[in-house]
Amino acid sequence: MAKIKFGSEVYTWFMQGSGQAYNNKLDHMIKVAGESGFAGIEPMHFWMGDLADPAKLKEHLEKNNVELAGIALVCGWNEATETADERKQADDTIAILKNFPGAKLCTVPLPTNRKNIHERRLNLVKNVNAVSRRAVEQGISCSFHPNSPPSSVVRTQEDYDVIINSLDPTVTGWTPDVGHIARGGMDVIATLDKWSHLVDHIHYKDFSGNGPEPWAKMGTGKLDFHKITEWLVVRKFEGWIICEDECHEAIGDPDGVTRQNGQWCKENLAGLVE
């Protein structure tokens, strides 16, 4: 059977007050993730606070029996090459990850707008490939994570065809986010099939399809997580399923939503991967 583990993304907490309520509280998120039954956590690189110190991060992970599944490196990457600041952010993140063998560098484009879309899609790929190549040279595994806000340059079928087909498979895989795929108007299973050779990490969020609030709490929306998980198992996927719940309820109660996600995965999906 597939060697699959479930983890939690910290964006569920970031939604409250654009991160202000939980700023520098990654220790709290690790604790709640562990109590919720998750084996791992995936923080965003710019929101790690004091736990950007690898020794402090390792201490809190071990105390709560939680692994570092990866770090989401979120940058604009709009120019033909990295800006000096983007390169520093990437290199600082790579330096942290070198202390956690097996943890992914997850490259995530920061949604800004869709101006000059053709040029910027190519710039994004050039930068992601360059960052990933640098990380791989230092022993770190990488994976690219698209997203679907209206201002993202990688949200539609055409975006995916250009960008994912242009990823360098020798240095980066692909993290499909099943909620973002659905929001972009694509069929989840057909999209997974199209680039199955690149899937090395995956994000789960549920999709309601309700306009300005498109997300649903795990298991209450339109996505068939049983079918998606079975797809992973059949293909002998080995890696992380990362739950990243962006439902409206998470704004006021990210701890509660994370606990619900963990319980739902335990009751509905864990048996499929054991």
Phi, psi and omega in degrees: 000162182293145176265089187241134177237153181255136179225176183236140175264144185279354181300335177303325177276330183295334184298332183282110178062035182050040174092350186296321184295330182241023178299132180060034178236034178299330177300320178295317181296320177299316180299313181294320178301315179296316179295336181276357178095005178279142181271347184210172178217150180231097178279162172272142191298327186272002189229033182265345178059222182297338183277009167291346172284114185305323181294317179293319179298314181298321180299314182287325176297312182295322180298329183254008179057045181237141178262158169275107181286328181173177172233131178274112176269110187251112181221163180285312180051048182270341182268172183294333175226166178300142169287166179301321181291319179296320179295319179297316179299318179295314183293325176295321180291318177301320180297323177294313185296334179299341179271358185226080182306132178095341180287139184278148161267109181260111181274125185230122178287135177280118180293128178232304176190176182247025175291147179050046191300320184295314179294319186285330174298318179291322177298318179303312182297317179302316182290317179298317178297320181293314179298315182296320180298318179296320180291317180299322178299339179255016173086018184252136177275140186237154179208137183264131184243106175286166176218180191227011173303154181305336182268003181281147177271002181222075184229337185255171177302318179297318177302312181298317182300318181289310191282309184292324176293342182261357176295144176276107185291350177279347182233345180213144170262199183227133174257095175292132171255110191295329177292317179294323177300313180296319180295330178281005176085016182254156175280129187296308184295318179297323179290318176299318179299320186298322182235040184300330182292345182259348187290114179226009184190152181209145176248136175251126164215145185270150189242123179269329183080011185266071170048242186292343176239077190279357187255149179234153176298145185313124177088358182249357183258210189264351186276142180264087183291334176296313181295319180295317180294321176298324176301317179295315183297314181301325182269011177055040175299135175234111181163206188256136161261115182254119179275126182229084187276121180245023180295159184301326181298333181293337180298320181265338186215066181296328177297312182296319179294320178296319178296319178298317179301314181298317180294319181295318178297319179298315184284330189247334187240332185303321181294338180284337186252357182281000000 
